[in-house]
Amino acid sequence: MSKVAIIGVGQSAFVRQYPGSIRELVFEGFREAVQDARITTKDIDASVICSAPEYDKQRSPAGVFAEYLGLNPQPTFYVESLCSSSSTGVRLAYSLVKSGLHDMVAVIGFQKMSEISSSESQERMGRGADIQWESPFGTMMPAYYAMYARAHMEKYGTTLEDLACVRIKAATYGQLNEKAVYRKPVTMDMFQDPENRMAGSVASPLRVGDCCANADGSSCIILANEEKTKAFCKKPVWIMGLGAATETVNLAGRDLFSGLSAAQQAGQQAYQMAGITPKDIDVAEVHDCFTIAEMMAYENLGFAQPGESKDLIQSKETYKEGSIPVNVDGGLLSKGHPIGATGGSMIRTIVLQLRGEAGAIQVQEPEIGLIHNIGGVGLYGNVTILGR
């Protein structure tokens, strides 16, 4: 079986309220990826559409997009795993190409979250938990991650200042990302000023500045087998390792003091498949829906020992010039979080880094990159390792 490469990547700008239709939104990311790969729609022999359907007014969007993008009569598939949908889509596309069923597959992630109100969005996020035993009691995403933050603070002495350092880093690079929602600087003083919006409580200990924002956006990743890659692509990025795992839906069945076990399991699988260790990773994108989520990712992926993530962010080792640059595109905290498009956006960033095309956020000569994409409150964990 041939190797599988990523030959094209694309992303729309992530915005708070996209003025067009979901078709037009998806086209923006798709067009950029097709142009990047230097192919036409006729070269794509299957597509995978990824989103969280509870936010969509359009039922079965895969068929709608296949028609609009000129991908008929090729087969199209629909994938959903909450916030990790498009990295799950890449896993599916890899399998389709690796098996020989298809030569080239486009993975298209999208979400137009502005079609419903913020309160409706939060209610639907809550329904990502068990609708019998948890979500009826009003649990929402910030509250879930606040419990993890509180557990980390109790066990390891993590502080509010440690959490704020994650957001300050995100804003440092978000200012350089023309496709990010939030492009303003953030300082520690903003978190320490009770009158500043960043310091406003959401779910203690998490504040406004600790939480990412909803957004509208699309992404597209094009995968191909070795033969097609050599024909079309001068700078292929190869898929070295894939890991995926799940965790119990109800938090009552979890150990809140150990981070996200699905991320740990997925990371171990991806490292094993790639034949590497965490020390071999040159640049990473991790799922920072909340500041505590990024800190837990450092530990779950082996970048830091349990409880030492605060030292990694305080010493700026996860900045662009550090030993393990993480989220140097601003992460979800700056880019925004259009559920189905998020994983694809993270993969796009790492592909650009490995090709040396990341511009102002370029890390020095990376060889191997990692993407950590989480669905729900650690319900789904995907880790993807890419190599130059």
N, C-alpha and C positions, 0 to 999 in steps of 0.2 A: 504494500500500500504506500502511496506517495505521501510526501510531507504536505502540510497545509500551511498556506501563508495568507497574511492580510495584504491585499494589493491596493486597497483604496479606503479612505476614511473621509467622513463628512459630518458636519454639524450645523444646524441653524444657530443663530443667536438665541440665547435663552432670555426670555423677556417675561415681564409680569402679565402682560395681556397682548396676545398676538391678534392683530386685526383681521386676519384672513381665516379661511376654512382649514380644517385639519388636513385636507388634501394639499393645500398650498404650503402648509407648515412642513409636512413630510417631504414635499418636493425639494425644499431648501437643503435639507441634509443629504437627500439622495443625489441631487444634482452635483453637489460638491464632491461626493464620493465617486461618482461615475467619471467626472472630469479628472479627479485625482488619479484614478486607475487607468485613464485613457482607454475606456471601453465604451460600448453602446449597450442599450438595453437588450439587444439581441444576444449579447455575450453572456447574459445572466440567465442560468437555466432553472433557478428556483429562488424564492424569497421567503424570509421569515419576518413576520411583523410582530412587534413586541410592545405591549402596554398593559396597564392595569385597567380592566374594562369598566370598573365601577365609576370611573371619571368620564367615560366616553358616552356621548349621546348616540353615536353611531354603533349599532350592533355589527359584529363580524367585520371589523375594519379591514382585515387582510384582503378580502375580495375587492373592496372599494379602492384600495391603494394599488393593487395589482392592475386594475383597469386604468386608473388615472396615470400611473407611471409607465404604462406600455409594457407590462410584464405578463400579459396573457399570450398564449395559453399555458405558460409555464406554471407549475404547481406553486402554491403559496401556503404557508403554515402560520398559525397564530400561537404565540407563546406568552404565558403570564406567570411571573413569580414575584409579584409586587414590585418593589424598588429595584430588584435585580433582574428584571425581565429581559433586558437586551444583552446582558452577559450570559443569561441562560440561552438566549437566541443564538449567540456565538457558539456556545457548546453544542447546540443542535446542528448548526450549520457545519461545524467542524466534523461532526459525525457523518453528515450527509456527504461531505466531500471525501473524507477519509475512507468511507465504505465504497466509494466509487459510484454511488447513485447519481451524484451531480458533480460537475466540474467547477462551477462557479456559483456562489450563493450570496445574495445581498441580505444583510440583517438590518432591519429598519426599526428603530425605536422611536416612540413619540408619546407625548401627552399634552393636551391642551386643558390645563387645569382651571383656567379662567372661565370655562363654560359653566362652572358651578361656583357657588359662594364659598368663602373661606370656612364658614361654619359647616356647610355641607361637606366640604373637603375633609375637615377634621373628623366628622362623623363617619365618613367612608374609610378613612385611615383606621379609625377605631375598630371597624368591622374586619380589618385584617387580623384581628385577634378572634378568639372563640366567641361566636355570637350567642352561645348558651351560657357560658360560665364567666366571661370577662367583659366584653364590650357593653353589655346592658348596664353595667355599673359605672359607665362614663369614662373608662380608661381611654387615653389618647396617646399619640406617639411621644410628645414631650414628657408626659408623666412616666411612661415606661422607661425611657432613657434617664430620667431623673432618679429613678430607683437604682439603676446601675451606677450613676454618678455618686449617689449617696453611699452605696456599698463600697465603691473605690475609695472614697474619702475616709470611711470608717476603718478600712483595712490597711490602707497605705499612706494615709495622711495627705492625700491630694487636696489642693486648695482651689478656691475660686480663681486665684491668680493663675494657677496652672492651666485651668480651662480657658481663661482669657488669652493666654499665650497662643493657643491653637487658633483662635479667631484672628488675632493680630497677624499671625503668619499668613492665614488665608487672605486677609485683606491686602497684605503686602503684594501678593501675586495677583489677586483679583483685579487690582488697578491696571495690570499689564495685559489682561485678557479681554479683548474687544468683544467677546461673545458672552461675557459674564453679566448677570443681573446687577450685582453690587460691586461698584468700581470706586469705592471711597476708602480712604485710610481709616484704620481703627487703632486707637491707642489705649493703654492701660487706664489713663485718666478717665476715659469714657465709661469704663466699667465701675470706676470708683466714685463717679458722680451720680447720686441718687436721682437727679433731675434728668440725666441723659437717658435716652430711649434704650440704648444698649444695656443699661443696668436694670431695666425693668424686669420684674420676676414673671416667668412663664409657668414653670413647675419647679419649685425649689429642689435643688440648688441651681437649676438651669435658668438663665436669663435670656432676654431677647437676643443678645449677642452670641449666645451659645447655640442658637437654633438656625438651621438653614431655612430658606424661603421657598414656597411653591413657585413654579414657573411653567411657562409654555415653551416647548422646544422639540427638536427632532435630531436624530443621529443616524448614521448609516455606516456599516462596516462591510466591506466586500472581501470574501474569502475565496481562494482558488487552490486547485491542486498544483502539484509541482510543474506539470507540463504547461498549464495555462499561465502560471506565474512567470516562468521563463520567457513566455511569448510576449507578455504584456508589461512586466514590471522590472524596473532597473534597481529599485531599492526595496526588495521584499522584506517583510518582518514575519518571522516564522513563529508559529504557535508551538512552544516547547512543553508546556504543562497546563493541565486543566484539573481543577478540583471543585467538587460540589458536595454539600452536605445540608442536612436539615436539623432542626431542633424542635423540642416540644412546643406546641402553640401556647399553652398556658404557662405563665411564669411561675406558677406554684410548683411546677416540676423541674425548676432550674436552680442552679447555684449562681446567684447574682454576683458573687465575689470573684468569679473566674473569667469574666468577660463573655464573649460569644463563642460557644463551643462549635457552632457550625462553621465559623471562620477558622478556628483552629484546625478542624478536621479537613476543610477544603484546602487550607494552606499546606498541610502535611501531604495531601494527595498530589497537589500541583508541584511541590518541591521534589517529591519522589519521581513523578513522571518526567520532570525536566532534568533530573539527576544533579540537582544543585542544593544549596543551603541558603538560609536568609542572608548570609554574608556575601553571596554572589549577586544580590539585587543592587542595581545601580540607581534606579529611580522607581518610585511607586506612586500609584493613585489608590487611596483608600476611601471607604465610604464614611464621610464625615457629616452625616445628617445632623449630628450634634457634636459639640467639641469633645465630649466624653467618648463618643464613638471612635474618633480618630485616635485618642489615647489608648483605648482598648485594642484597636487594630495594631498599634505598635507592638503590644505584648502578645496578642494572639498570633501574629505572623512571625514572631521571633526576632523582631528588630530591637526589642528591649525585654529584659526579664520582668516577671510580674512585679508591679509596683514601681518600676523604674521608667515608665513612659514620661513621667513629669520631668525627669532629668534630661531625657532626650529633647524635649521641646524647650526646656529652659536653656540648654546649652546651644540651641539653634542647629543641632545636628540634622534636623529634618528640613532645614532651609536649603536653597539651591546649591550653596557652597559646602553643605555639610556632608557627613559620611553616608547618609541615606536620605536623599531629598524626597519629600512626600508632598503631594498635592501642590506642586508649584504652578498649577494653573488657577489656583484659588479654591479648588475643591468645591463641594456642594455649598459650603458656607458662603462663598462669593458667587459661584456660577448660578446658583439656584438648583432646584431639584424637580425637573419634569419627569415624573416617575419612570415611564417606559424608556425615556431617552438617556437616562443618567449613565447606565453601564456603558453604552456605546460611546458617550462623550469621554468617559474615563479611558477607554481603550484607544480612542482617537489621540488623546494627549500622549499616551505612552508610545504609540506608533510614530508620532511626529518627533518625539524625543529620540527614539532609536534611529530615525532617519536623519537626525541632525537638522530638523526643520522647525524647531519650536521657537525660534526668534528670541525675544527678550527673556524668556523663561528657560532657555536651553541649558540643560545640565551638561557638564563637560564629558564628552565621548562615552555615553552609556552603551553598554553591550546587552544588558538584560534588564527588562522592566516587569513590574508586577501590578496587577489590577485586582483590588479586593472590593467586591460589590455585594451588599447585603440587602435582602428583601425582608420587609417587616422589621420586627424587633428581634433580629437575629434568627428569624424563622428559616430563611434560606441564606446560604452562604456560597458565593462563587469566587474562586481565585483563578486568575488567568496569568500565565507567565509567557512573555514574548521575548524573542531574541533576534538580534540583528543578523 
